[in-house]
Amino acid sequence: MWWNSRENLHPESVAEPVVRLSPLLEPTPDSEDDNYFDDPLEKRHAVRLIKDLQKAMNKVLSTRIKLANFHTLEHFAAKLKTARRVLVLTGAGISTSLGIPDFRSSEGFYSKIKHLGLDDPQDVFNYDIFMQDPSVFYNIAHMVLPPENLYSPLHSFIRMIQDKGKLLRNYTQNIDNLESYAGIQAEKMVQCHGSFATASCVTCHWKLPGEKIFGNIRRLELPLCPYCYQKRKDQYPTTTDQDVAGTAVATTTTAAAAAAVAAAAAAGGLGAVKAPSAASNPNSVFHMMKSYGVLKPDITFFGEALPSKFHRFIREDVLKCDLLICIGTSLKVAPVSEIVNMVPANVPQVLINKDPVKHAEFDLSLLGFCDDVAALVAQKCGWEIPHDKWAQLEHKAFACEEQDRGVYQVYPRE
């Protein structure tokens, strides 16, 4: 692929490698299976296999080769001092020191919601499921709700790079919006998956600050749009029926909750109704409320397009950057995971993460807790991280043990 060329060539000047089948692999008139491809179904299967083979071989041919002269912490510190356009890609690992779980580790968020019985834990962030039943998300949203006005030393490490005029852009996969609390400028940040910073009505698209619904999320409530509430109330009147077995069936919500929402809407505030849960009354069967008039945090669910800002900047940024740092991410969610393959091959790539990422060819991998690695790098550069904990980290001793060429384990010395 053009972005993996050793030279920074124009994309149109380098053709993407194409794998072509040898004539020996094509059916011949003399073959015993002359009629093999006469069956349309079999032909489709063969074409699918050929295309998959082409993709696999193209991926192998375009695999990045690690730089020969960039594989130590000293190389990283020296490059960071001279770099002018640093591209930083961050994931959930940069916030775990604040008690916010990551998503895919053995103790991450997805492992904690297996009890919900979903076919795929990621379904809690599925847009179609949210539109059908928003309570699936709101029953777990408190688990990923970000703390307010808190940020880690790693967030401040990125702020430090920005303050030195070196940050080209921070592409974050996180939805907690902690980068903004740390002082990362809006024009220097792309929230690839949106964030809790704002929320919008899924019906009328009325937008408001995200923290306005944090209280609802903590109370496991569905936040409702005051402008759509009355129509929602007309469509889903509060009723309690008795089925043949004598079990109460709540078709929407309680009258008390509806009255509270109406009062809040009349006052120009936010209405809220309790998210129904069978656990609160095991003898009741709830028909989950629809999404009409529900306020949704402006985070990008599976099935939604990435923010336009991502597409507006990414193609230019990958060609401009002179250093790529990936921090706290397993790089498993496309298209953000493809950024490392878009950067020209002569640009140094560094991974700071608890675990290695084996499907990418980083020149240097610094494995350990992100805050510890950030502190060690700042010490090597002789820089100060603008964080309250820097006084503790500045003189803290860290070990940096080589596990393999370009792979180091970082941990505090006792």
The 8 nearest C-alpha neighbors of each residue, nearest first, counted from 0:
[[1, 15, 2, 3, 61, 16, 4, 14],
 [2, 0, 10, 3, 13, 4, 15, 14],
 [1, 3, 343, 341, 4, 0, 342, 344],
 [4, 2, 344, 343, 1, 0, 63, 5],
 [3, 5, 6, 1, 2, 344, 343, 7],
 [6, 4, 344, 345, 3, 7, 343, 8],
 [7, 5, 4, 8, 345, 343, 344, 3],
 [6, 8, 343, 5, 4, 9, 2, 318],
 [9, 7, 6, 10, 12, 4, 13, 1],
 [8, 10, 12, 11, 7, 13, 1, 2],
 [11, 9, 1, 12, 13, 8, 2, 14],
 [10, 12, 9, 13, 14, 1, 8, 15],
 [13, 11, 9, 10, 14, 8, 1, 15],
 [14, 12, 1, 11, 10, 15, 9, 8],
 [13, 15, 16, 12, 1, 11, 0, 10],
 [14, 16, 0, 17, 1, 13, 57, 61],
 [17, 15, 14, 57, 18, 0, 60, 61],
 [16, 18, 15, 19, 57, 53, 14, 56],
 [17, 19, 53, 16, 57, 20, 56, 54],
 [20, 18, 17, 21, 53, 22, 49, 16],
 [21, 19, 22, 24, 18, 25, 23, 49],
 [20, 22, 23, 24, 19, 25, 18, 26],
 [23, 21, 25, 24, 20, 26, 27, 19],
 [22, 24, 21, 25, 26, 20, 27, 30],
 [25, 23, 22, 21, 20, 26, 27, 49],
 [24, 26, 22, 23, 27, 21, 20, 30],
 [27, 25, 30, 24, 28, 33, 23, 32],
 [28, 26, 30, 29, 25, 33, 23, 32],
 [27, 29, 30, 33, 26, 31, 32, 34],
 [30, 28, 27, 31, 33, 26, 32, 34],
 [31, 29, 32, 27, 33, 28, 26, 34],
 [30, 32, 33, 29, 34, 28, 35, 27],
 [33, 31, 35, 30, 34, 26, 36, 29],
 [34, 32, 30, 35, 31, 28, 29, 27],
 [33, 35, 37, 32, 36, 38, 31, 30],
 [36, 34, 32, 37, 33, 38, 41, 42],
 [37, 35, 42, 38, 34, 41, 39, 33],
 [36, 38, 34, 35, 39, 42, 41, 33],
 [37, 39, 36, 41, 40, 42, 35, 34],
 [40, 38, 42, 41, 37, 43, 36, 44],
 [41, 39, 43, 42, 38, 44, 36, 37],
 [42, 40, 44, 38, 43, 39, 36, 45],
 [41, 43, 39, 36, 45, 40, 44, 46],
 [44, 42, 46, 40, 45, 41, 47, 39],
 [43, 45, 41, 47, 42, 46, 48, 40],
 [44, 46, 42, 48, 47, 43, 49, 41],
 [47, 45, 49, 43, 48, 44, 42, 50],
 [46, 48, 44, 50, 45, 49, 43, 51],
 [49, 47, 51, 45, 46, 50, 52, 44],
 [48, 50, 52, 46, 47, 51, 53, 45],
 [51, 49, 53, 47, 52, 48, 46, 54],
 [52, 50, 48, 54, 53, 49, 47, 55],
 [51, 53, 49, 55, 50, 54, 48, 56],
 [52, 54, 50, 56, 51, 55, 18, 57],
 [55, 53, 57, 51, 52, 56, 58, 50],
 [56, 54, 52, 58, 53, 57, 51, 59],
 [55, 57, 59, 53, 58, 54, 52, 60],
 [58, 56, 60, 54, 59, 55, 53, 61],
 [59, 57, 61, 55, 56, 60, 54, 62],
 [58, 60, 56, 62, 57, 61, 55, 54],
 [59, 61, 57, 58, 62, 56, 16, 0],
 [60, 62, 58, 59, 0, 57, 63, 3],
 [63, 61, 59, 60, 58, 64, 3, 360],
 [62, 64, 360, 61, 344, 3, 65, 340],
 [65, 63, 66, 62, 360, 344, 362, 67],
 [66, 64, 362, 360, 67, 63, 361, 344],
 [65, 67, 68, 69, 362, 64, 347, 345],
 [66, 68, 69, 65, 70, 362, 64, 405],
 [67, 69, 66, 70, 74, 71, 65, 362],
 [70, 68, 74, 66, 67, 362, 71, 347],
 [69, 71, 405, 363, 362, 68, 74, 404],
 [72, 70, 74, 73, 405, 69, 75, 363],
 [71, 73, 75, 74, 76, 70, 376, 363],
 [72, 74, 76, 71, 75, 77, 379, 70],
 [73, 75, 71, 77, 72, 76, 69, 78],
 [76, 74, 72, 78, 73, 77, 79, 71],
 [77, 75, 79, 73, 78, 74, 380, 72],
 [76, 78, 74, 80, 75, 79, 73, 81],
 [79, 77, 75, 81, 80, 76, 82, 74],
 [78, 80, 76, 82, 77, 81, 75, 322],
 [79, 81, 77, 78, 82, 76, 380, 83],
 [80, 82, 78, 79, 83, 77, 165, 76],
 [83, 81, 79, 78, 80, 84, 321, 85],
 [82, 84, 165, 85, 81, 321, 164, 166],
 [85, 83, 167, 320, 165, 321, 166, 82],
 [86, 84, 166, 322, 167, 320, 165, 323],
 [85, 87, 323, 168, 167, 320, 322, 169],
 [88, 86, 169, 324, 325, 323, 170, 85],
 [87, 89, 325, 170, 171, 169, 326, 324],
 [90, 88, 171, 326, 327, 325, 328, 172],
 [91, 89, 328, 327, 172, 92, 173, 171],
 [90, 92, 101, 93, 94, 173, 327, 328],
 [327, 93, 91, 94, 95, 90, 101, 328],
 [92, 94, 327, 91, 95, 369, 153, 90],
 [95, 93, 92, 96, 97, 91, 99, 151],
 [94, 96, 99, 98, 97, 92, 100, 93],
 [97, 95, 98, 94, 151, 99, 93, 370],
 [98, 96, 95, 94, 99, 151, 150, 149],
 [97, 99, 95, 96, 100, 94, 146, 101],
 [98, 100, 95, 97, 94, 101, 143, 145],
 [101, 99, 107, 95, 108, 98, 102, 143],
 [100, 102, 107, 91, 92, 108, 103, 95],
 [101, 103, 108, 107, 109, 104, 100, 91],
 [102, 104, 107, 109, 101, 105, 108, 110],
 [103, 105, 107, 106, 102, 101, 110, 108],
 [106, 104, 107, 110, 103, 109, 108, 102],
 [107, 105, 104, 110, 108, 111, 100, 103],
 [108, 106, 102, 104, 101, 103, 100, 110],
 [107, 109, 102, 111, 110, 100, 101, 112],
 [110, 108, 111, 112, 102, 120, 107, 103],
 [109, 111, 108, 107, 112, 113, 106, 105],
 [112, 110, 108, 109, 113, 107, 106, 114],
 [113, 111, 114, 109, 110, 115, 120, 108],
 [112, 114, 115, 110, 111, 116, 120, 109],
 [113, 115, 112, 116, 111, 117, 110, 120],
 [116, 114, 113, 117, 112, 120, 135, 111],
 [115, 117, 114, 113, 118, 112, 120, 119],
 [118, 116, 119, 115, 120, 122, 113, 114],
 [117, 119, 116, 120, 122, 121, 113, 115],
 [118, 120, 117, 121, 122, 116, 123, 113],
 [121, 119, 122, 109, 117, 123, 113, 118],
 [120, 122, 119, 123, 124, 125, 109, 301],
 [121, 123, 125, 124, 120, 119, 117, 128],
 [122, 124, 136, 121, 125, 135, 120, 128],
 [125, 123, 300, 122, 121, 301, 126, 136],
 [126, 124, 122, 301, 128, 300, 123, 127],
 [125, 127, 129, 300, 128, 302, 301, 130],
 [128, 126, 130, 129, 125, 131, 302, 301],
 [127, 129, 131, 125, 130, 126, 132, 122],
 [130, 128, 133, 126, 132, 127, 131, 125],
 [129, 131, 290, 127, 128, 132, 133, 126],
 [132, 130, 128, 129, 289, 127, 290, 133],
 [131, 133, 129, 134, 289, 130, 128, 135],
 [134, 132, 129, 135, 136, 290, 130, 137],
 [133, 135, 137, 136, 132, 138, 274, 221],
 [136, 134, 133, 138, 137, 132, 123, 129],
 [137, 135, 123, 134, 138, 133, 139, 140],
 [136, 138, 134, 140, 139, 135, 219, 133],
 [137, 139, 136, 135, 219, 134, 140, 274],
 [140, 138, 137, 141, 142, 136, 135, 143],
 [141, 139, 137, 142, 143, 136, 138, 144],
 [140, 142, 144, 217, 143, 139, 216, 219],
 [143, 141, 140, 139, 144, 108, 99, 100],
 [144, 142, 141, 140, 145, 99, 100, 139],
 [143, 145, 141, 142, 140, 146, 175, 213],
 [146, 144, 175, 143, 147, 99, 176, 177],
 [147, 145, 149, 148, 144, 175, 177, 97],
 [146, 148, 149, 145, 177, 180, 210, 150],
 [149, 147, 180, 146, 150, 177, 181, 179],
 [150, 148, 147, 146, 180, 177, 151, 181],
 [151, 149, 177, 181, 154, 180, 148, 152],
 [150, 152, 153, 154, 94, 155, 97, 96],
 [153, 151, 155, 154, 370, 386, 156, 150],
 [152, 154, 156, 370, 151, 155, 373, 93],
 [155, 153, 151, 156, 157, 152, 181, 178],
 [154, 156, 158, 152, 153, 157, 385, 181],
 [157, 155, 153, 159, 158, 154, 384, 152],
 [158, 156, 160, 159, 155, 154, 161, 153],
 [157, 159, 155, 161, 156, 160, 183, 162],
 [158, 160, 156, 162, 157, 161, 384, 155],
 [161, 159, 157, 163, 158, 165, 162, 166],
 [160, 162, 166, 158, 164, 159, 163, 165],
 [163, 161, 159, 164, 160, 158, 165, 166],
 [162, 164, 160, 161, 165, 159, 166, 158],
 [165, 163, 161, 162, 166, 160, 83, 84],
 [164, 166, 83, 84, 160, 163, 161, 85],
 [167, 165, 161, 85, 168, 84, 160, 164],
 [166, 168, 84, 85, 86, 165, 187, 320],
 [169, 167, 187, 86, 166, 188, 170, 87],
 [168, 170, 87, 188, 88, 171, 187, 189],
 [171, 169, 189, 88, 188, 87, 190, 168],
 [170, 172, 89, 190, 173, 88, 191, 169],
 [171, 173, 90, 191, 192, 89, 190, 174],
 [174, 172, 171, 90, 175, 91, 192, 190],
 [173, 175, 194, 176, 193, 195, 298, 192],
 [174, 176, 145, 177, 173, 194, 195, 144],
 [177, 175, 178, 174, 194, 179, 196, 195],
 [178, 176, 180, 179, 175, 150, 181, 149],
 [177, 179, 181, 180, 176, 183, 154, 182],
 [178, 180, 182, 183, 181, 177, 176, 184],
 [181, 179, 177, 182, 178, 148, 150, 149],
 [182, 180, 178, 179, 155, 183, 150, 154],
 [183, 181, 179, 180, 184, 158, 178, 155],
 [184, 182, 179, 178, 158, 181, 185, 187],
 [183, 185, 187, 186, 182, 188, 179, 161],
 [184, 186, 188, 187, 183, 179, 189, 182],
 [185, 187, 184, 188, 189, 168, 183, 169],
 [188, 186, 168, 184, 185, 169, 167, 183],
 [187, 189, 169, 185, 168, 186, 170, 190],
 [188, 190, 170, 191, 169, 309, 171, 308],
 [191, 189, 193, 171, 192, 170, 172, 188],
 [190, 192, 172, 189, 193, 171, 309, 305],
 [193, 191, 299, 172, 190, 298, 305, 174],
 [192, 194, 298, 190, 299, 191, 297, 174],
 [195, 193, 174, 298, 196, 297, 176, 175],
 [194, 196, 209, 296, 197, 175, 174, 297],
 [197, 195, 209, 194, 176, 208, 210, 198],
 [198, 196, 209, 208, 195, 297, 207, 296],
 [197, 199, 296, 297, 209, 295, 207, 206],
 [200, 198, 206, 204, 294, 205, 295, 201],
 [199, 201, 294, 204, 205, 202, 293, 203],
 [200, 202, 204, 293, 199, 294, 203, 292],
 [201, 203, 200, 292, 204, 291, 293, 227],
 [202, 204, 205, 200, 201, 227, 292, 226],
 [205, 203, 200, 199, 201, 202, 206, 294],
 [204, 206, 200, 199, 203, 207, 224, 201],
 [207, 205, 199, 198, 204, 200, 197, 208],
 [206, 208, 198, 197, 209, 199, 205, 211],
 [209, 207, 197, 210, 211, 196, 198, 206],
 [208, 210, 197, 196, 198, 211, 195, 212],
 [209, 211, 213, 212, 208, 196, 197, 195],
 [212, 210, 209, 213, 208, 214, 207, 269],
 [211, 213, 215, 210, 214, 209, 216, 222],
 [214, 212, 210, 216, 215, 211, 217, 209],
 [215, 213, 217, 216, 212, 218, 211, 210],
 [216, 214, 220, 218, 212, 213, 217, 222],
 [215, 217, 219, 213, 218, 214, 141, 220],
 [216, 218, 214, 141, 219, 215, 213, 220],
 [217, 219, 215, 216, 220, 214, 273, 141],
 [220, 218, 216, 217, 138, 274, 137, 215],
 [221, 219, 273, 274, 215, 218, 272, 216],
 [220, 222, 272, 274, 271, 273, 223, 215],
 [223, 221, 271, 294, 293, 215, 220, 270],
 [224, 222, 293, 270, 271, 294, 292, 225],
 [223, 225, 292, 227, 226, 228, 294, 293],
 [226, 224, 264, 228, 227, 269, 270, 223],
 [225, 227, 224, 228, 229, 264, 292, 203],
 [228, 226, 292, 224, 225, 230, 229, 231],
 [227, 229, 231, 225, 230, 226, 224, 232],
 [230, 228, 232, 231, 227, 233, 226, 261],
 [229, 231, 233, 232, 228, 227, 234, 292],
 [230, 232, 228, 234, 229, 233, 235, 227],
 [231, 233, 229, 235, 230, 236, 234, 228],
 [234, 232, 230, 231, 235, 236, 229, 228],
 [233, 235, 231, 232, 236, 230, 229, 291],
 [234, 236, 232, 233, 231, 251, 237, 250],
 [237, 235, 232, 233, 234, 238, 251, 250],
 [236, 238, 251, 252, 254, 253, 235, 250],
 [239, 237, 236, 250, 240, 249, 251, 252],
 [238, 240, 249, 248, 247, 250, 241, 237],
 [241, 239, 248, 247, 238, 242, 249, 250],
 [240, 242, 247, 245, 246, 248, 243, 239],
 [241, 243, 245, 244, 246, 240, 247, 248],
 [242, 244, 245, 241, 246, 240, 247, 248],
 [245, 243, 242, 246, 241, 247, 248, 282],
 [244, 246, 242, 241, 243, 247, 240, 248],
 [247, 245, 244, 242, 241, 283, 248, 282],
 [246, 248, 241, 283, 240, 249, 245, 239],
 [249, 247, 284, 240, 239, 285, 250, 283],
 [250, 248, 239, 285, 251, 252, 247, 238],
 [249, 251, 286, 248, 238, 285, 252, 239],
 [252, 250, 249, 237, 288, 235, 236, 286],
 [253, 251, 237, 249, 254, 250, 256, 257],
 [252, 254, 256, 255, 257, 237, 251, 249],
 [253, 255, 257, 256, 258, 237, 252, 238],
 [256, 254, 258, 253, 257, 259, 252, 260],
 [257, 255, 259, 253, 258, 254, 272, 260],
 [258, 256, 254, 260, 259, 255, 261, 253],
 [257, 259, 261, 255, 256, 260, 254, 262],
 [260, 258, 256, 262, 257, 261, 263, 255],
 [259, 261, 270, 257, 263, 258, 271, 262],
 [260, 262, 258, 264, 259, 263, 265, 257],
 [263, 261, 265, 259, 260, 264, 258, 266],
 [264, 262, 268, 266, 260, 270, 265, 261],
 [263, 265, 225, 267, 261, 268, 266, 262],
 [266, 264, 262, 267, 263, 261, 268, 225],
 [267, 265, 263, 264, 268, 262, 269, 261],
 [266, 268, 264, 265, 263, 269, 225, 262],
 [269, 267, 263, 264, 266, 270, 225, 265],
 [270, 268, 263, 264, 225, 223, 224, 271],
 [269, 271, 260, 223, 263, 264, 225, 222],
 [272, 270, 222, 223, 260, 221, 220, 269],
 [271, 273, 221, 220, 256, 274, 257, 222],
 [272, 274, 220, 221, 275, 219, 271, 256],
 [273, 275, 220, 221, 134, 219, 272, 276],
 [276, 274, 273, 285, 277, 287, 134, 252],
 [275, 277, 278, 279, 274, 280, 285, 138],
 [276, 278, 281, 279, 280, 283, 284, 275],
 [277, 279, 276, 280, 281, 275, 283, 282],
 [280, 278, 277, 276, 281, 275, 283, 282],
 [279, 281, 278, 282, 277, 283, 276, 284],
 [280, 282, 277, 278, 283, 279, 284, 276],
 [283, 281, 280, 246, 284, 247, 277, 278],
 [284, 282, 281, 280, 247, 248, 246, 285],
 [283, 285, 248, 277, 286, 282, 247, 249],
 [286, 284, 249, 287, 248, 283, 250, 275],
 [285, 287, 250, 288, 249, 284, 251, 248],
 [288, 286, 285, 132, 289, 275, 251, 134],
 [287, 289, 251, 132, 286, 290, 133, 250],
 [290, 288, 132, 291, 131, 287, 130, 133],
 [289, 291, 130, 293, 133, 292, 131, 132],
 [290, 292, 293, 289, 202, 231, 201, 227],
 [291, 293, 227, 224, 202, 223, 200, 290],
 [294, 292, 223, 290, 291, 200, 222, 224],
 [293, 295, 200, 199, 223, 222, 224, 201],
 [294, 296, 198, 199, 200, 297, 293, 201],
 [297, 295, 198, 195, 298, 197, 199, 209],
 [298, 296, 198, 197, 194, 193, 195, 295],
 [297, 299, 193, 194, 296, 192, 300, 195],
 [300, 298, 192, 193, 303, 297, 305, 301],
 [301, 299, 124, 126, 125, 303, 302, 298],
 [302, 300, 125, 303, 126, 124, 299, 122],
 [301, 303, 126, 300, 125, 304, 127, 299],
 [304, 302, 300, 301, 299, 305, 126, 125],
 [305, 303, 306, 302, 299, 307, 301, 300],
 [304, 306, 191, 307, 192, 299, 303, 309],
 [307, 305, 308, 309, 304, 191, 193, 192],
 [306, 308, 309, 310, 311, 305, 304, 312],
 [307, 309, 311, 306, 310, 312, 189, 191],
 [310, 308, 307, 311, 312, 306, 313, 191],
 [309, 311, 307, 308, 312, 313, 314, 306],
 [310, 312, 308, 309, 307, 313, 314, 315],
 [313, 311, 310, 309, 315, 314, 316, 308],
 [312, 314, 316, 315, 310, 309, 317, 311],
 [315, 313, 316, 317, 312, 318, 310, 311],
 [314, 316, 318, 313, 317, 312, 319, 311],
 [315, 317, 319, 313, 318, 314, 312, 320],
 [318, 316, 342, 319, 315, 320, 314, 313],
 [317, 319, 316, 315, 320, 342, 343, 314],
 [320, 318, 316, 317, 315, 321, 84, 167],
 [319, 321, 84, 85, 317, 322, 318, 86],
 [320, 322, 84, 346, 85, 82, 319, 83],
 [323, 321, 85, 347, 320, 346, 86, 348],
 [322, 324, 348, 86, 87, 85, 349, 347],
 [323, 325, 349, 87, 350, 348, 88, 86],
 [326, 324, 88, 350, 89, 87, 351, 349],
 [327, 325, 351, 89, 352, 328, 350, 88],
 [92, 328, 326, 352, 90, 93, 89, 91],
 [327, 329, 90, 330, 326, 92, 89, 91],
 [328, 330, 331, 356, 327, 90, 354, 355],
 [331, 329, 336, 328, 332, 335, 356, 333],
 [330, 332, 329, 336, 333, 328, 335, 334],
 [333, 331, 336, 330, 335, 334, 329, 337],
 [334, 332, 335, 336, 337, 331, 330, 338],
 [333, 335, 337, 336, 332, 338, 305, 331],
 [336, 334, 333, 337, 338, 332, 330, 191],
 [335, 337, 330, 333, 334, 338, 332, 331],
 [338, 336, 340, 335, 334, 339, 333, 341],
 [337, 339, 341, 340, 336, 335, 342, 334],
 [340, 338, 337, 341, 342, 336, 359, 348],
 [341, 339, 338, 337, 342, 3, 2, 63],
 [340, 342, 338, 2, 339, 317, 343, 337],
 [341, 343, 317, 340, 339, 2, 344, 318],
 [344, 342, 2, 3, 345, 346, 4, 7],
 [343, 345, 3, 5, 346, 4, 342, 63],
 [344, 346, 5, 343, 347, 6, 66, 4],
 [345, 347, 344, 321, 322, 343, 348, 342],
 [348, 346, 322, 323, 345, 362, 349, 69],
 [347, 349, 323, 361, 362, 324, 322, 346],
 [350, 348, 324, 363, 361, 364, 362, 325],
 [349, 351, 364, 325, 324, 326, 365, 352],
 [352, 350, 326, 365, 366, 364, 325, 327],
 [353, 351, 327, 366, 354, 326, 367, 350],
 [352, 354, 367, 366, 368, 355, 327, 369],
 [353, 355, 352, 366, 356, 367, 329, 351],
 [356, 354, 357, 352, 366, 353, 364, 329],
 [357, 355, 358, 329, 359, 354, 330, 350],
 [356, 358, 359, 355, 360, 361, 329, 354],
 [357, 359, 356, 360, 330, 355, 331, 361],
 [360, 358, 357, 361, 356, 339, 63, 340],
 [361, 359, 63, 65, 362, 358, 64, 357],
 [362, 360, 348, 363, 349, 359, 350, 364],
 [361, 363, 65, 348, 70, 349, 405, 66],
 [362, 364, 405, 349, 70, 361, 406, 350],
 [363, 365, 350, 406, 349, 366, 405, 351],
 [366, 364, 351, 407, 408, 350, 406, 409],
 [367, 365, 408, 353, 352, 409, 351, 407],
 [366, 368, 353, 409, 352, 408, 369, 410],
 [369, 367, 371, 353, 370, 372, 352, 366],
 [368, 370, 372, 371, 93, 373, 367, 352],
 [369, 371, 153, 373, 372, 368, 152, 374],
 [372, 370, 374, 368, 369, 373, 375, 410],
 [371, 373, 375, 369, 374, 370, 376, 368],
 [374, 372, 370, 376, 371, 375, 153, 369],
 [373, 375, 377, 371, 372, 376, 378, 392],
 [374, 376, 378, 372, 377, 373, 371, 379],
 [375, 377, 379, 373, 378, 374, 372, 380],
 [378, 376, 382, 380, 374, 379, 375, 381],
 [379, 377, 381, 375, 376, 380, 374, 382],
 [380, 378, 376, 377, 381, 76, 375, 73],
 [381, 379, 377, 382, 378, 76, 376, 80],
 [382, 380, 378, 379, 377, 383, 376, 76],
 [383, 381, 377, 380, 378, 384, 379, 159],
 [384, 382, 385, 377, 381, 389, 393, 159],
 [383, 385, 156, 386, 159, 389, 155, 382],
 [386, 384, 155, 383, 159, 389, 387, 156],
 [387, 385, 388, 389, 384, 152, 155, 151],
 [386, 388, 389, 390, 385, 152, 391, 384],
 [389, 387, 386, 390, 391, 392, 152, 385],
 [388, 390, 392, 391, 386, 393, 387, 384],
 [389, 391, 388, 393, 392, 387, 394, 386],
 [392, 390, 389, 388, 393, 395, 394, 387],
 [391, 393, 389, 395, 394, 390, 374, 388],
 [394, 392, 389, 390, 395, 391, 378, 374],
 [395, 393, 392, 396, 391, 390, 378, 389],
 [394, 396, 392, 393, 397, 391, 411, 412],
 [397, 395, 412, 411, 394, 398, 413, 375],
 [398, 396, 411, 412, 410, 399, 395, 409],
 [397, 399, 410, 409, 412, 411, 400, 396],
 [398, 400, 409, 408, 407, 397, 401, 410],
 [401, 399, 408, 407, 398, 402, 409, 406],
 [400, 402, 407, 403, 406, 408, 399, 404],
 [403, 401, 407, 406, 400, 408, 404, 405],
 [404, 402, 406, 401, 405, 407, 400, 364],
 [403, 405, 406, 70, 402, 401, 407, 363],
 [404, 406, 70, 363, 71, 403, 362, 364],
 [407, 405, 364, 403, 402, 404, 401, 363],
 [408, 406, 401, 365, 400, 402, 399, 366],
 [407, 409, 366, 400, 399, 365, 367, 401],
 [410, 408, 399, 367, 398, 366, 407, 372],
 [409, 411, 398, 397, 367, 412, 408, 399],
 [412, 410, 397, 396, 398, 413, 409, 395],
 [413, 411, 397, 396, 398, 410, 395, 409],
 [412, 411, 396, 397, 410, 398, 395, 409]]
